[in-house]
Amino acid sequence: MTLSFSHLGICVSDLERSLRFYCEGLGFEKVGSHQVGPEFGALMEVEQVRLQSRMLRRDGCTIELLGFESPGTTGDPVRRPMNQLGLTHLSLRVDDVDGAASAIEAVGGAVVRGTRTTFDLPGARLDFVYCTDPDGVRIELMDLPS
């Protein structure tokens, strides 16, 4: 069996706002755009589905932003607890946690300041903080030695 990673999908409440966040704030590039209709309803388990899909890529990682026109979105735009079953976060390596966090705030995201964790180890400094996108998706910024 051949297996390779394709992409990670993220349901968003405002497609344009999320495009700005992921492209301007995190440096992803738009690589595809699709209109999805009822022909995907059974696959997605959503009746009368109609949505706009935007494929974004950076450093070999592809994410798909899903902007549902019909039937709309469900749930609250809040970050999920880390111990809630399911996907927990998107983790990104950065060389400047503070700079990346500021860029996230500038495009509508939030920094969860209480999560800032730094370890000064012999010969290495590890630096982490969690942020969220505009819909509460948790994003880990981490500065680790190569």
N, CA, C and O atoms as CSV, one atom per row, in Angstrom:
chain,resi,resn,atom,element,x,y,z
A,1,MET,N,N,0.841,-1.187,0.000
A,1,MET,CA,C,0.000,0.000,0.000
A,1,MET,C,C,0.883,1.246,0.000
A,1,MET,O,O,1.813,1.359,0.799
A,2,THR,N,N,0.590,2.157,-0.881
A,2,THR,CA,C,1.280,3.440,-0.921
A,2,THR,C,C,0.462,4.441,-0.131
A,2,THR,O,O,-0.760,4.502,-0.264
A,3,LEU,N,N,1.145,5.231,0.696
A,3,LEU,CA,C,0.473,6.226,1.514
A,3,LEU,C,C,1.332,7.474,1.566
A,3,LEU,O,O,2.538,7.397,1.797
A,4,SER,N,N,0.711,8.622,1.350
A,4,SER,CA,C,1.428,9.887,1.501
A,4,SER,C,C,0.446,10.937,2.016
A,4,SER,O,O,-0.754,10.868,1.751
A,5,PHE,N,N,0.964,11.885,2.738
A,5,PHE,CA,C,0.136,12.952,3.292
A,5,PHE,C,C,-0.376,13.825,2.161
A,5,PHE,O,O,0.383,14.192,1.265
A,6,SER,N,N,-1.667,14.162,2.196
A,6,SER,CA,C,-2.248,15.051,1.200
A,6,SER,C,C,-2.434,16.448,1.781
A,6,SER,O,O,-1.758,17.387,1.361
A,7,HIS,N,N,-3.341,16.594,2.738
A,7,HIS,CA,C,-3.619,17.911,3.296
A,7,HIS,C,C,-4.404,17.783,4.594
A,7,HIS,O,O,-4.861,16.700,4.960
A,8,LEU,N,N,-4.548,18.900,5.274
A,8,LEU,CA,C,-5.346,19.007,6.488
A,8,LEU,C,C,-6.438,20.030,6.208
A,8,LEU,O,O,-6.137,21.137,5.761
A,9,GLY,N,N,-7.696,19.688,6.460
A,9,GLY,CA,C,-8.814,20.591,6.196
A,9,GLY,C,C,-9.215,21.366,7.436
A,9,GLY,O,O,-9.232,20.822,8.540
A,10,ILE,N,N,-9.538,22.639,7.252
A,10,ILE,CA,C,-9.974,23.506,8.346
A,10,ILE,C,C,-11.254,24.219,7.921
A,10,ILE,O,O,-11.258,24.967,6.943
A,11,CYS,N,N,-12.339,23.985,8.659
A,11,CYS,CA,C,-13.603,24.681,8.428
A,11,CYS,C,C,-13.479,26.090,9.006
A,11,CYS,O,O,-13.077,26.261,10.157
A,12,VAL,N,N,-13.826,27.098,8.203
A,12,VAL,CA,C,-13.676,28.489,8.634
A,12,VAL,C,C,-15.010,29.223,8.519
A,12,VAL,O,O,-15.852,28.873,7.692
A,13,SER,N,N,-15.190,30.238,9.352
A,13,SER,CA,C,-16.443,30.992,9.321
A,13,SER,C,C,-16.410,32.131,8.312
A,13,SER,O,O,-17.461,32.565,7.842
A,14,ASP,N,N,-15.227,32.621,7.971
A,14,ASP,CA,C,-15.082,33.731,7.030
A,14,ASP,C,C,-13.858,33.418,6.166
A,14,ASP,O,O,-12.719,33.587,6.603
A,15,LEU,N,N,-14.105,32.963,4.941
A,15,LEU,CA,C,-13.027,32.486,4.077
A,15,LEU,C,C,-11.996,33.575,3.789
A,15,LEU,O,O,-10.797,33.306,3.859
A,16,GLU,N,N,-12.422,34.777,3.474
A,16,GLU,CA,C,-11.476,35.857,3.160
A,16,GLU,C,C,-10.611,36.202,4.369
A,16,GLU,O,O,-9.406,36.411,4.229
A,17,ARG,N,N,-11.217,36.264,5.551
A,17,ARG,CA,C,-10.458,36.562,6.778
A,17,ARG,C,C,-9.424,35.473,7.043
A,17,ARG,O,O,-8.290,35.770,7.420
A,18,SER,N,N,-9.813,34.212,6.846
A,18,SER,CA,C,-8.884,33.109,7.086
A,18,SER,C,C,-7.784,33.056,6.027
A,18,SER,O,O,-6.646,32.712,6.345
A,19,LEU,N,N,-8.104,33.390,4.774
A,19,LEU,CA,C,-7.070,33.475,3.738
A,19,LEU,C,C,-6.024,34.524,4.125
A,19,LEU,O,O,-4.822,34.290,3.996
A,20,ARG,N,N,-6.483,35.654,4.589
A,20,ARG,CA,C,-5.555,36.706,5.026
A,20,ARG,C,C,-4.704,36.205,6.180
A,20,ARG,O,O,-3.492,36.419,6.197
A,21,PHE,N,N,-5.325,35.543,7.138
A,21,PHE,CA,C,-4.601,35.037,8.302
A,21,PHE,C,C,-3.503,34.062,7.891
A,21,PHE,O,O,-2.342,34.244,8.257
A,22,TYR,N,N,-3.864,33.026,7.132
A,22,TYR,CA,C,-2.896,31.981,6.784
A,22,TYR,C,C,-1.870,32.441,5.742
A,22,TYR,O,O,-0.716,32.013,5.783
A,23,CYS,N,N,-2.279,33.303,4.815
A,23,CYS,CA,C,-1.341,33.749,3.779
A,23,CYS,C,C,-0.467,34.908,4.260
A,23,CYS,O,O,0.759,34.830,4.183
A,24,GLU,N,N,-1.081,35.971,4.749
A,24,GLU,CA,C,-0.294,37.129,5.183
A,24,GLU,C,C,0.372,36.891,6.528
A,24,GLU,O,O,1.512,37.308,6.735
A,25,GLY,N,N,-0.314,36.234,7.435
A,25,GLY,CA,C,0.238,36.032,8.780
A,25,GLY,C,C,1.222,34.892,8.880
A,25,GLY,O,O,2.212,34.992,9.606
A,26,LEU,N,N,0.968,33.802,8.161
A,26,LEU,CA,C,1.812,32.616,8.298
A,26,LEU,C,C,2.585,32.259,7.036
A,26,LEU,O,O,3.365,31.306,7.045
A,27,GLY,N,N,2.386,32.995,5.963
A,27,GLY,CA,C,3.185,32.789,4.766
A,27,GLY,C,C,2.771,31.638,3.865
A,27,GLY,O,O,3.558,31.209,3.020
A,28,PHE,N,N,1.549,31.123,4.025
A,28,PHE,CA,C,1.068,30.102,3.097
A,28,PHE,C,C,0.745,30.758,1.762
A,28,PHE,O,O,0.428,31.947,1.710
A,29,GLU,N,N,0.825,29.989,0.688
A,29,GLU,CA,C,0.484,30.484,-0.644
A,29,GLU,C,C,-0.719,29.727,-1.173
A,29,GLU,O,O,-0.820,28.513,-0.996
A,30,LYS,N,N,-1.639,30.443,-1.826
A,30,LYS,CA,C,-2.809,29.804,-2.428
A,30,LYS,C,C,-2.367,29.024,-3.657
A,30,LYS,O,O,-1.739,29.572,-4.563
A,31,VAL,N,N,-2.705,27.725,-3.676
A,31,VAL,CA,C,-2.302,26.870,-4.801
A,31,VAL,C,C,-3.495,26.242,-5.512
A,31,VAL,O,O,-3.322,25.563,-6.525
A,32,GLY,N,N,-4.687,26.457,-5.002
A,32,GLY,CA,C,-5.860,25.892,-5.652
A,32,GLY,C,C,-7.138,26.471,-5.103
A,32,GLY,O,O,-7.191,26.973,-3.980
A,33,SER,N,N,-8.173,26.389,-5.928
A,33,SER,CA,C,-9.477,26.930,-5.565
A,33,SER,C,C,-10.538,26.028,-6.178
A,33,SER,O,O,-10.465,25.690,-7.359
A,34,HIS,N,N,-11.523,25.639,-5.378
A,34,HIS,CA,C,-12.557,24.735,-5.870
A,34,HIS,C,C,-13.924,25.137,-5.335
A,34,HIS,O,O,-14.051,25.607,-4.204
A,35,GLN,N,N,-14.933,24.947,-6.155
A,35,GLN,CA,C,-16.331,25.069,-5.740
A,35,GLN,C,C,-16.815,23.645,-5.484
A,35,GLN,O,O,-16.702,22.788,-6.360
A,36,VAL,N,N,-17.344,23.389,-4.311
A,36,VAL,CA,C,-17.815,22.053,-3.949
A,36,VAL,C,C,-19.327,22.103,-3.803
A,36,VAL,O,O,-19.868,23.007,-3.166
A,37,GLY,N,N,-20.004,21.126,-4.398
A,37,GLY,CA,C,-21.461,21.099,-4.356
A,37,GLY,C,C,-22.006,19.789,-3.845
A,37,GLY,O,O,-21.267,18.979,-3.285
A,38,PRO,N,N,-23.303,19.572,-4.036
A,38,PRO,CA,C,-23.996,18.399,-3.506
A,38,PRO,C,C,-23.405,17.061,-3.945
A,38,PRO,O,O,-23.652,16.042,-3.299
A,39,GLU,N,N,-22.630,17.043,-5.031
A,39,GLU,CA,C,-22.013,15.794,-5.464
A,39,GLU,C,C,-21.058,15.233,-4.399
A,39,GLU,O,O,-20.725,14.049,-4.430
A,40,PHE,N,N,-20.617,16.085,-3.455
A,40,PHE,CA,C,-19.740,15.643,-2.368
A,40,PHE,C,C,-20.506,15.457,-1.053
A,40,PHE,O,O,-19.897,15.175,-0.021
A,41,GLY,N,N,-21.821,15.611,-1.080
A,41,GLY,CA,C,-22.623,15.512,0.130
A,41,GLY,C,C,-22.451,14.202,0.877
A,41,GLY,O,O,-22.276,14.205,2.096
A,42,ALA,N,N,-22.496,13.073,0.162
A,42,ALA,CA,C,-22.355,11.771,0.828
A,42,ALA,C,C,-20.969,11.632,1.446
A,42,ALA,O,O,-20.839,11.168,2.579
A,43,LEU,N,N,-19.945,12.025,0.721
A,43,LEU,CA,C,-18.580,11.929,1.233
A,43,LEU,C,C,-18.410,12.779,2.488
A,43,LEU,O,O,-17.809,12.333,3.465
A,44,MET,N,N,-18.934,13.998,2.463
A,44,MET,CA,C,-18.759,14.928,3.571
A,44,MET,C,C,-19.790,14.724,4.683
A,44,MET,O,O,-19.659,15.284,5.772
A,45,GLU,N,N,-20.810,13.923,4.401
A,45,GLU,CA,C,-21.906,13.688,5.348
A,45,GLU,C,C,-22.609,14.994,5.713
A,45,GLU,O,O,-22.975,15.228,6.865
A,46,VAL,N,N,-22.786,15.842,4.689
A,46,VAL,CA,C,-23.473,17.118,4.847
A,46,VAL,C,C,-24.470,17.241,3.701
A,46,VAL,O,O,-24.083,17.262,2.533
A,47,GLU,N,N,-25.762,17.323,4.042
A,47,GLU,CA,C,-26.791,17.449,3.009
A,47,GLU,C,C,-26.776,18.845,2.401
A,47,GLU,O,O,-26.501,19.835,3.078
A,48,GLN,N,N,-27.078,18.899,1.112
A,48,GLN,CA,C,-27.159,20.164,0.379
A,48,GLN,C,C,-25.895,21.016,0.558
A,48,GLN,O,O,-25.977,22.238,0.686
A,49,VAL,N,N,-24.738,20.367,0.567
A,49,VAL,CA,C,-23.486,21.085,0.795
A,49,VAL,C,C,-23.134,21.964,-0.397
A,49,VAL,O,O,-23.279,21.567,-1.553
A,50,ARG,N,N,-22.679,23.137,-0.091
A,50,ARG,CA,C,-22.143,24.070,-1.069
A,50,ARG,C,C,-21.057,24.863,-0.341
A,50,ARG,O,O,-21.322,25.508,0.674
A,51,LEU,N,N,-19.845,24.808,-0.864
A,51,LEU,CA,C,-18.756,25.503,-0.190
A,51,LEU,C,C,-17.670,25.921,-1.161
A,51,LEU,O,O,-17.588,25.422,-2.283
A,52,GLN,N,N,-16.846,26.837,-0.711
A,52,GLN,CA,C,-15.651,27.261,-1.428
A,52,GLN,C,C,-14.456,26.630,-0.716
A,52,GLN,O,O,-14.356,26.684,0.510
A,53,SER,N,N,-13.556,26.036,-1.487
A,53,SER,CA,C,-12.356,25.416,-0.961
A,53,SER,C,C,-11.143,26.182,-1.477
A,53,SER,O,O,-11.057,26.502,-2.662
A,54,ARG,N,N,-10.212,26.471,-0.579
A,54,ARG,CA,C,-8.962,27.114,-0.973
A,54,ARG,C,C,-7.813,26.275,-0.433
A,54,ARG,O,O,-7.702,26.052,0.773
A,55,MET,N,N,-6.960,25.815,-1.346
A,55,MET,CA,C,-5.797,25.017,-0.974
A,55,MET,C,C,-4.611,25.959,-0.791
A,55,MET,O,O,-4.319,26.783,-1.659
A,56,LEU,N,N,-3.933,25.829,0.346
A,56,LEU,CA,C,-2.789,26.667,0.685
A,56,LEU,C,C,-1.597,25.768,0.986
A,56,LEU,O,O,-1.756,24.684,1.547
A,57,ARG,N,N,-0.411,26.218,0.614
A,57,ARG,CA,C,0.771,25.387,0.839
A,57,ARG,C,C,1.937,26.226,1.337
A,57,ARG,O,O,2.133,27.374,0.939
A,58,ARG,N,N,2.698,25.605,2.222
A,58,ARG,CA,C,3.955,26.183,2.695
A,58,ARG,C,C,4.863,25.051,3.137
A,58,ARG,O,O,4.445,24.170,3.889
A,59,ASP,N,N,6.094,25.072,2.675
A,59,ASP,CA,C,7.116,24.100,3.093
A,59,ASP,C,C,6.629,22.656,2.997
A,59,ASP,O,O,6.903,21.842,3.879
A,60,GLY,N,N,5.907,22.344,1.926
A,60,GLY,CA,C,5.445,20.976,1.714
A,60,GLY,C,C,4.199,20.597,2.495
A,60,GLY,O,O,3.721,19.470,2.372
A,61,CYS,N,N,3.667,21.501,3.291
A,61,CYS,CA,C,2.445,21.253,4.066
A,61,CYS,C,C,1.281,21.944,3.360
A,61,CYS,O,O,1.358,23.129,3.035
A,62,THR,N,N,0.207,21.197,3.125
A,62,THR,CA,C,-0.968,21.761,2.467
A,62,THR,C,C,-2.147,21.752,3.424
A,62,THR,O,O,-2.433,20.744,4.070
A,63,ILE,N,N,-2.830,22.891,3.509
A,63,ILE,CA,C,-4.072,22.967,4.269
A,63,ILE,C,C,-5.178,23.402,3.312
A,63,ILE,O,O,-4.945,24.133,2.350
A,64,GLU,N,N,-6.373,22.936,3.602
A,64,GLU,CA,C,-7.541,23.303,2.807
A,64,GLU,C,C,-8.492,24.079,3.702
A,64,GLU,O,O,-8.951,23.566,4.723
A,65,LEU,N,N,-8.783,25.304,3.324
A,65,LEU,CA,C,-9.774,26.106,4.041
A,65,LEU,C,C,-11.126,25.851,3.405
A,65,LEU,O,O,-11.279,25.964,2.189
A,66,LEU,N,N,-12.104,25.506,4.227
A,66,LEU,CA,C,-13.449,25.179,3.757
A,66,LEU,C,C,-14.417,26.252,4.239
A,66,LEU,O,O,-14.696,26.358,5.433
A,67,GLY,N,N,-14.925,27.045,3.305
A,67,GLY,CA,C,-15.896,28.086,3.618
A,67,GLY,C,C,-17.284,27.629,3.199
A,67,GLY,O,O,-17.640,27.711,2.024
A,68,PHE,N,N,-18.066,27.150,4.154
A,68,PHE,CA,C,-19.391,26.592,3.866
A,68,PHE,C,C,-20.406,27.693,3.593
A,68,PHE,O,O,-20.651,28.554,4.438
A,69,GLU,N,N,-20.993,27.653,2.403
A,69,GLU,CA,C,-22.074,28.562,2.043
A,69,GLU,C,C,-23.406,27.943,2.457
A,69,GLU,O,O,-24.312,28.648,2.901
A,70,SER,N,N,-23.521,26.629,2.312
A,70,SER,CA,C,-24.721,25.903,2.695
A,70,SER,C,C,-24.300,24.543,3.221
A,70,SER,O,O,-23.525,23.870,2.540
A,71,PRO,N,N,-24.734,24.106,4.336
A,71,PRO,CA,C,-25.719,24.689,5.229
A,71,PRO,C,C,-25.141,25.673,6.235
A,71,PRO,O,O,-25.828,25.999,7.203
A,72,GLY,N,N,-23.954,26.150,6.066
A,72,GLY,CA,C,-23.317,27.021,7.047
A,72,GLY,C,C,-22.459,26.188,7.995
A,72,GLY,O,O,-22.297,24.983,7.803
A,73,THR,N,N,-21.919,26.831,9.004
A,73,THR,CA,C,-21.039,26.155,9.951
A,73,THR,C,C,-21.746,25.907,11.275
A,73,THR,O,O,-22.763,26.531,11.579
A,74,THR,N,N,-21.197,24.993,12.052
A,74,THR,CA,C,-21.706,24.729,13.398
A,74,THR,C,C,-20.550,24.848,14.383
A,74,THR,O,O,-19.384,24.833,13.989
A,75,GLY,N,N,-20.872,24.962,15.635
A,75,GLY,CA,C,-19.842,25.032,16.673
A,75,GLY,C,C,-19.472,26.461,17.005
A,75,GLY,O,O,-19.865,27.412,16.329
A,76,ASP,N,N,-18.704,26.572,18.070
A,76,ASP,CA,C,-18.264,27.877,18.536
A,76,ASP,C,C,-16.815,28.116,18.125
A,76,ASP,O,O,-16.010,27.185,18.133
A,77,PRO,N,N,-16.477,29.344,17.769
A,77,PRO,CA,C,-15.102,29.652,17.364
A,77,PRO,C,C,-14.183,29.848,18.572
A,77,PRO,O,O,-13.686,30.948,18.814
A,78,VAL,N,N,-13.970,28.781,19.314
A,78,VAL,CA,C,-13.112,28.820,20.501
A,78,VAL,C,C,-12.094,27.691,20.418
A,78,VAL,O,O,-12.345,26.660,19.793
A,79,ARG,N,N,-10.954,27.891,21.048
A,79,ARG,CA,C,-9.942,26.837,21.000
A,79,ARG,C,C,-10.408,25.653,21.840
A,79,ARG,O,O,-10.998,25.814,22.909
A,80,ARG,N,N,-10.128,24.474,21.329
A,80,ARG,CA,C,-10.523,23.229,21.974
A,80,ARG,C,C,-9.503,22.854,23.044
A,80,ARG,O,O,-8.320,23.168,22.915
A,81,PRO,N,N,-9.957,22.189,24.090
A,81,PRO,CA,C,-8.994,21.699,25.082
A,81,PRO,C,C,-8.040,20.688,24.434
A,81,PRO,O,O,-8.444,19.920,23.561
A,82,MET,N,N,-6.802,20.695,24.857
A,82,MET,CA,C,-5.814,19.780,24.285
A,82,MET,C,C,-6.163,18.322,24.549
A,82,MET,O,O,-5.742,17.444,23.796
A,83,ASN,N,N,-6.915,18.051,25.594
A,83,ASN,CA,C,-7.250,16.654,25.903
A,83,ASN,C,C,-8.603,16.237,25.329
A,83,ASN,O,O,-9.117,15.175,25.683
A,84,GLN,N,N,-9.185,17.049,24.454
A,84,GLN,CA,C,-10.409,16.666,23.762
A,84,GLN,C,C,-10.017,15.767,22.597
A,84,GLN,O,O,-9.099,16.087,21.840
A,85,LEU,N,N,-10.705,14.654,22.456
A,85,LEU,CA,C,-10.389,13.714,21.388
A,85,LEU,C,C,-10.434,14.395,20.027
A,85,LEU,O,O,-11.254,15.281,19.789
A,86,GLY,N,N,-9.558,13.977,19.154
A,86,GLY,CA,C,-9.509,14.535,17.808
A,86,GLY,C,C,-8.244,15.346,17.598
A,86,GLY,O,O,-7.365,15.381,18.459
A,87,LEU,N,N,-8.159,15.992,16.456
A,87,LEU,CA,C,-6.991,16.814,16.151
A,87,LEU,C,C,-6.897,17.951,17.161
A,87,LEU,O,O,-7.906,18.564,17.511
A,88,THR,N,N,-5.701,18.226,17.619
A,88,THR,CA,C,-5.541,19.229,18.674
A,88,THR,C,C,-4.933,20.541,18.211
A,88,THR,O,O,-5.319,21.601,18.703
A,89,HIS,N,N,-3.980,20.497,17.266
A,89,HIS,CA,C,-3.317,21.739,16.889
A,89,HIS,C,C,-2.497,21.577,15.618
A,89,HIS,O,O,-2.185,20.467,15.185
A,90,LEU,N,N,-2.162,22.711,15.044
A,90,LEU,CA,C,-1.253,22.803,13.918
A,90,LEU,C,C,0.049,23.350,14.498
A,90,LEU,O,O,0.041,24.414,15.118
A,91,SER,N,N,1.153,22.656,14.315
A,91,SER,CA,C,2.423,23.064,14.904
A,91,SER,C,C,3.361,23.584,13.823
A,91,SER,O,O,3.561,22.942,12.793
A,92,LEU,N,N,3.935,24.763,14.077
A,92,LEU,CA,C,4.825,25.404,13.118
A,92,LEU,C,C,6.156,25.746,13.779
A,92,LEU,O,O,6.191,26.330,14.862
A,93,ARG,N,N,7.253,25.374,13.115
A,93,ARG,CA,C,8.581,25.762,13.601
A,93,ARG,C,C,8.866,27.173,13.111
A,93,ARG,O,O,8.654,27.488,11.941
A,94,VAL,N,N,9.341,28.005,13.998
A,94,VAL,CA,C,9.689,29.384,13.675
A,94,VAL,C,C,11.062,29.688,14.273
A,94,VAL,O,O,11.523,28.976,15.166
A,95,ASP,N,N,11.707,30.732,13.788
A,95,ASP,CA,C,12.982,31.120,14.383
A,95,ASP,C,C,12.829,32.330,15.299
A,95,ASP,O,O,13.812,32.810,15.864
A,96,ASP,N,N,11.594,32.826,15.450
A,96,ASP,CA,C,11.319,33.972,16.306
A,96,ASP,C,C,9.867,33.856,16.782
A,96,ASP,O,O,8.942,34.278,16.089
A,97,VAL,N,N,9.684,33.289,17.953
A,97,VAL,CA,C,8.329,33.078,18.483
A,97,VAL,C,C,7.605,34.407,18.656
A,97,VAL,O,O,6.438,34.527,18.286
A,98,ASP,N,N,8.282,35.401,19.213
A,98,ASP,CA,C,7.631,36.699,19.425
A,98,ASP,C,C,7.217,37.352,18.110
A,98,ASP,O,O,6.116,37.892,18.006
A,99,GLY,N,N,8.089,37.307,17.111
A,99,GLY,CA,C,7.775,37.889,15.811
A,99,GLY,C,C,6.610,37.189,15.140
A,99,GLY,O,O,5.724,37.841,14.587
A,100,ALA,N,N,6.606,35.856,15.184
A,100,ALA,CA,C,5.507,35.093,14.581
A,100,ALA,C,C,4.202,35.351,15.325
A,100,ALA,O,O,3.145,35.463,14.703
A,101,ALA,N,N,4.267,35.444,16.647
A,101,ALA,CA,C,3.067,35.718,17.444
A,101,ALA,C,C,2.515,37.103,17.121
A,101,ALA,O,O,1.300,37.276,17.027
A,102,SER,N,N,3.384,38.080,16.950
A,102,SER,CA,C,2.935,39.429,16.581
A,102,SER,C,C,2.276,39.435,15.209
A,102,SER,O,O,1.273,40.118,15.001
A,103,ALA,N,N,2.841,38.671,14.267
A,103,ALA,CA,C,2.247,38.579,12.929
A,103,ALA,C,C,0.867,37.953,13.004
A,103,ALA,O,O,-0.042,38.374,12.288
A,104,ILE,N,N,0.698,36.961,13.852
A,104,ILE,CA,C,-0.607,36.308,14.025
A,104,ILE,C,C,-1.626,37.293,14.576
A,104,ILE,O,O,-2.758,37.348,14.095
A,105,GLU,N,N,-1.238,38.065,15.570
A,105,GLU,CA,C,-2.161,39.067,16.133
A,105,GLU,C,C,-2.524,40.134,15.104
A,105,GLU,O,O,-3.661,40.605,15.076
A,106,ALA,N,N,-1.574,40.515,14.263
A,106,ALA,CA,C,-1.805,41.576,13.277
A,106,ALA,C,C,-2.841,41.190,12.229
A,106,ALA,O,O,-3.431,42.064,11.594
A,107,VAL,N,N,-3.072,39.883,12.037
A,107,VAL,CA,C,-4.032,39.446,11.019
A,107,VAL,C,C,-5.256,38.763,11.638
A,107,VAL,O,O,-5.914,37.953,10.984
A,108,GLY,N,N,-5.558,39.091,12.900
A,108,GLY,CA,C,-6.808,38.637,13.491
A,108,GLY,C,C,-6.746,37.392,14.347
A,108,GLY,O,O,-7.781,36.904,14.801
A,109,GLY,N,N,-5.556,36.868,14.577
A,109,GLY,CA,C,-5.420,35.722,15.475
A,109,GLY,C,C,-5.204,36.200,16.899
A,109,GLY,O,O,-5.194,37.401,17.168
A,110,ALA,N,N,-5.032,35.258,17.803
A,110,ALA,CA,C,-4.809,35.594,19.208
A,110,ALA,C,C,-3.645,34.772,19.741
A,110,ALA,O,O,-3.433,33.628,19.338
A,111,VAL,N,N,-2.903,35.373,20.646
A,111,VAL,CA,C,-1.819,34.680,21.336
A,111,VAL,C,C,-2.332,34.299,22.717
A,111,VAL,O,O,-2.862,35.143,23.440
A,112,VAL,N,N,-2.179,33.041,23.081
A,112,VAL,CA,C,-2.588,32.570,24.408
A,112,VAL,C,C,-1.352,32.708,25.304
A,112,VAL,O,O,-0.588,31.761,25.489
A,113,ARG,N,N,-1.180,33.897,25.845
A,113,ARG,CA,C,0.060,34.265,26.530
A,113,ARG,C,C,0.413,33.346,27.696
A,113,ARG,O,O,1.594,33.133,27.969
A,114,GLY,N,N,-0.572,32.805,28.378
A,114,GLY,CA,C,-0.314,31.927,29.517
A,114,GLY,C,C,0.327,30.599,29.137
A,114,GLY,O,O,0.755,29.843,30.010
A,115,THR,N,N,0.397,30.310,27.824
A,115,THR,CA,C,0.988,29.050,27.392
A,115,THR,C,C,2.478,29.179,27.079
A,115,THR,O,O,3.136,28.180,26.789
A,116,ARG,N,N,3.007,30.383,27.133
A,116,ARG,CA,C,4.429,30.602,26.784
A,116,ARG,C,C,5.296,29.744,27.684
A,116,ARG,O,O,5.217,29.834,28.909
A,117,THR,N,N,6.116,28.916,27.075
A,117,THR,CA,C,6.989,28.000,27.808
A,117,THR,C,C,8.366,28.024,27.168
A,117,THR,O,O,8.508,27.842,25.958
A,118,THR,N,N,9.373,28.249,27.992
A,118,THR,CA,C,10.749,28.290,27.516
A,118,THR,C,C,11.603,27.391,28.398
A,118,THR,O,O,11.500,27.422,29.625
A,119,PHE,N,N,12.442,26.596,27.759
A,119,PHE,CA,C,13.387,25.742,28.464
A,119,PHE,C,C,14.792,26.150,28.048
A,119,PHE,O,O,15.122,26.138,26.862
A,120,ASP,N,N,15.613,26.508,29.016
A,120,ASP,CA,C,17.017,26.783,28.744
A,120,ASP,C,C,17.801,25.548,29.145
A,120,ASP,O,O,18.057,25.312,30.326
A,121,LEU,N,N,18.178,24.767,28.149
A,121,LEU,CA,C,18.930,23.544,28.364
A,121,LEU,C,C,20.395,23.793,28.010
A,121,LEU,O,O,20.701,24.745,27.292
A,122,PRO,N,N,21.284,22.966,28.495
A,122,PRO,CA,C,22.693,23.141,28.118
A,122,PRO,C,C,22.858,23.098,26.586
A,122,PRO,O,O,22.607,22.073,25.951
A,123,GLY,N,N,23.274,24.204,26.026
A,123,GLY,CA,C,23.517,24.276,24.595
A,123,GLY,C,C,22.291,24.454,23.733
A,123,GLY,O,O,22.402,24.458,22.507
A,124,ALA,N,N,21.121,24.602,24.334
A,124,ALA,CA,C,19.900,24.740,23.526
A,124,ALA,C,C,18.825,25.490,24.309
A,124,ALA,O,O,18.693,25.349,25.525
A,125,ARG,N,N,18.072,26.283,23.574
A,125,ARG,CA,C,16.918,26.988,24.142
A,125,ARG,C,C,15.687,26.567,23.359
A,125,ARG,O,O,15.678,26.660,22.131
A,126,LEU,N,N,14.653,26.107,24.041
A,126,LEU,CA,C,13.396,25.694,23.418
A,126,LEU,C,C,12.338,26.720,23.816
A,126,LEU,O,O,12.212,27.058,24.993
A,127,ASP,N,N,11.586,27.210,22.850
A,127,ASP,CA,C,10.615,28.274,23.111
A,127,ASP,C,C,9.307,27.931,22.410
A,127,ASP,O,O,9.305,27.606,21.223
A,128,PHE,N,N,8.186,28.001,23.145
A,128,PHE,CA,C,6.872,27.612,22.636
A,128,PHE,C,C,5.813,28.622,23.060
A,128,PHE,O,O,5.937,29.261,24.105
A,129,VAL,N,N,4.779,28.761,22.251
A,129,VAL,CA,C,3.562,29.460,22.652
A,129,VAL,C,C,2.427,28.973,21.758
A,129,VAL,O,O,2.636,28.653,20.587
A,130,TYR,N,N,1.230,28.921,22.323
A,130,TYR,CA,C,0.051,28.607,21.530
A,130,TYR,C,C,-0.649,29.890,21.123
A,130,TYR,O,O,-0.695,30.866,21.872
A,131,CYS,N,N,-1.188,29.858,19.922
A,131,CYS,CA,C,-1.979,30.953,19.370
A,131,CYS,C,C,-3.248,30.323,18.806
A,131,CYS,O,O,-3.397,29.101,18.819
A,132,THR,N,N,-4.148,31.144,18.317
A,132,THR,CA,C,-5.318,30.620,17.614
A,132,THR,C,C,-5.539,31.431,16.347
A,132,THR,O,O,-5.171,32.603,16.260
A,133,ASP,N,N,-6.152,30.768,15.365
A,133,ASP,CA,C,-6.582,31.492,14.177
A,133,ASP,C,C,-7.891,32.194,14.524
A,133,ASP,O,O,-8.369,32.045,15.649
A,134,PRO,N,N,-8.489,32.949,13.611
A,134,PRO,CA,C,-9.712,33.683,13.936
A,134,PRO,C,C,-10.897,32.809,14.362
A,134,PRO,O,O,-11.841,33.314,14.970
A,135,ASP,N,N,-10.864,31.502,14.051
A,135,ASP,CA,C,-11.950,30.613,14.448
A,135,ASP,C,C,-11.588,29.720,15.629
A,135,ASP,O,O,-12.313,28.772,15.930
A,136,GLY,N,N,-10.482,30.008,16.298
A,136,GLY,CA,C,-10.114,29.255,17.491
A,136,GLY,C,C,-9.257,28.025,17.250
A,136,GLY,O,O,-8.982,27.282,18.192
A,137,VAL,N,N,-8.822,27.783,16.003
A,137,VAL,CA,C,-7.946,26.641,15.737
A,137,VAL,C,C,-6.605,26.917,16.415
A,137,VAL,O,O,-5.989,27.960,16.201
A,138,ARG,N,N,-6.167,25.963,17.234
A,138,ARG,CA,C,-4.930,26.126,18.000
A,138,ARG,C,C,-3.711,25.931,17.099
A,138,ARG,O,O,-3.611,24.952,16.359
A,139,ILE,N,N,-2.789,26.889,17.185
A,139,ILE,CA,C,-1.546,26.852,16.416
A,139,ILE,C,C,-0.390,26.966,17.399
A,139,ILE,O,O,-0.306,27.915,18.179
A,140,GLU,N,N,0.498,25.981,17.347
A,140,GLU,CA,C,1.684,26.000,18.206
A,140,GLU,C,C,2.851,26.617,17.436
A,140,GLU,O,O,3.178,26.185,16.330
A,141,LEU,N,N,3.459,27.612,18.026
A,141,LEU,CA,C,4.692,28.162,17.473
A,141,LEU,C,C,5.828,27.612,18.321
A,141,LEU,O,O,5.781,27.687,19.549
A,142,MET,N,N,6.848,27.061,17.676
A,142,MET,CA,C,7.959,26.522,18.445
A,142,MET,C,C,9.284,26.849,17.776
A,142,MET,O,O,9.459,26.698,16.567
A,143,ASP,N,N,10.200,27.300,18.608
A,143,ASP,CA,C,11.563,27.585,18.173
A,143,ASP,C,C,12.444,26.521,18.810
A,143,ASP,O,O,12.668,26.527,20.020
A,144,LEU,N,N,12.940,25.610,17.985
A,144,LEU,CA,C,13.774,24.510,18.453
A,144,LEU,C,C,15.095,24.544,17.686
A,144,LEU,O,O,15.128,24.933,16.518
A,145,PRO,N,N,16.162,24.145,18.332
A,145,PRO,CA,C,17.416,24.080,17.590
A,145,PRO,C,C,17.332,23.043,16.478
A,145,PRO,O,O,16.620,22.047,16.607
A,146,SER,N,N,18.046,23.268,15.402
A,146,SER,CA,C,18.017,22.323,14.265
A,146,SER,C,C,18.659,21.019,14.614
A,146,SER,O,O,18.720,20.117,13.778
